[in-house]
Amino acid sequence: MIRSSMAVLVGAFVAAVLVAGIDALGHRAYPLPQGVDWNDPVVVARVVRGMPAGAFVFAVASWTVAAFAGAGLAARMAPSRPMLHGGLVGALMLAATIANLLMIPHPAWVILSGLAGVPACAWLGARIGGMAVTNASR
């Protein structure tokens, strides 16, 4: 039980670090405007509408890469049920992605990419992570 909990916690932590890191790279490439009241939804919507597509590519990349890596790590750490543990990390990532999509307006292609990409990448990461454990035990 401790190993299972640790697998999910470590996978989720690594995923969060990856999201933060990739988002930081995105903000360096596409800096956010200064002096914006980020608590005003009308202002936030206007700023987001003016953002280039590349800024959104970083966001989608952060969600999908994090889901893949976090789920893969959790699966590798929990060899008895890798898909379950990777799936739990994937579910956490999907919940975080949905929360982000609800709080900040995004173009439709970003919403679709996030909602489809996060579960797909989490499944793939868990599958590969689980296969790595199976192949290592042979």
N, C-alpha and C positions, 0 to 999 in steps of 0.2 A: 504493500500500500504506500509506503514511504517512497519507494522507487517510482511508482506511478505518479504520485503527486509531484515529485521532483522533476520528472520528465516533462510534465505539462508546464510547471512553473518555469523551468529553464528554457523550454521551447518558446513560451510566451515572452519571457524576458529578452531572449535573443531577437525575437520578432520585433519587439518594441524598440530595441536599440537600432535595428536595421531601418525601421520606419523613420526614426529620428535622424539617423545618419544620412539616409537618402534624401529626406526632406531638406536637411541642412544644405546638401549639395544643390538641390533644386533652388533653394533660396539664394544661394551664391550665384547661380547661373541666371536666375530671374528674381532679382531683389524685390521685396515688397515695398510699396511706397511708405514713406515716413509720415508721421503725424495723422494717421488714419484712426478714427474711433472704431476699433474692432468690436465694440459692444453694440454698435448701431447696425442692425441687419440691412437697412437700406443702403448704407455706405458700403458695407461688406459686399453686397450683391453687385453694386456698381464697380467696385474694384475687381471682383472676380470676373465680371463680364469683359473687362479690359485686359485680362491676363492672356498671354500668348499660349498656344497649344502646348508648347514645350514645357511650360510650368506644370501643366496637368499630366504630361507624360511622366514627369518625376513622381507625382503623387501616385499614379496608378502603379508605376514601377516599385515604389516603396511598399505598397500594400501587397502586391503579388510576390515580390522577392521575399518579403518578410514571412508571408504565409508559407511559401515553399520551404524556406530554410528552417523556420520554427517548427513546422510540422515534421519535417525530415529529421530534425534533431530529437524531437520528442519520440518519434517512432524508433529511432536508433537506440535511445536510452531505455525504451520499454519493449524489449524483444518479445515478451509473451503476447502482447496485443498492440502491435505497432500502429495499425490503422485507427484503432480507438484513440490512442494517445495523440497521434498526429491530427486526427479529426477534431479532438477537443481544442487543440491549438488553432486549427483552422476555423472552428466555430467562434473562438474568441476574436480572431482577426476579422472575421466577417462581421461580428457585432461592432467592433471598433470602426470598421469601414462604413457600415450603415450609419453609425452615430455621426461620423464625419460628414457623410453625404446629407444627413438631415440638418446638421448645424450650419453648413456652408453650401450655398448654391453651386452646383456644378453643371457643366454641359451634359447633355444626354449621353454622349459617347463615353464620358468618364464614368457616369453612373452604371451604364451597361458593362463597361470594362471591369469596373470594380466588383460588381455583383456576380459576374461570370468568372472573372479571373482569379479572385481570391479563393473560392472553393476549389476551382480546378487546380490551381497551383498548390494548395494545401493537400489535396488528394495525391497529386503527383509526388510532392515532397515526402509524404507519409509512405507512399508506395516504394519509392526509391530508398528511403531510410530503412524501411522494413526489409527490403531485399538485401541491403548491405549487411544487416544483422544475420539474415538467413545464410548468405554466402560466406560470411566470416565464420560461421559455426560449422561449416562443412569441412 
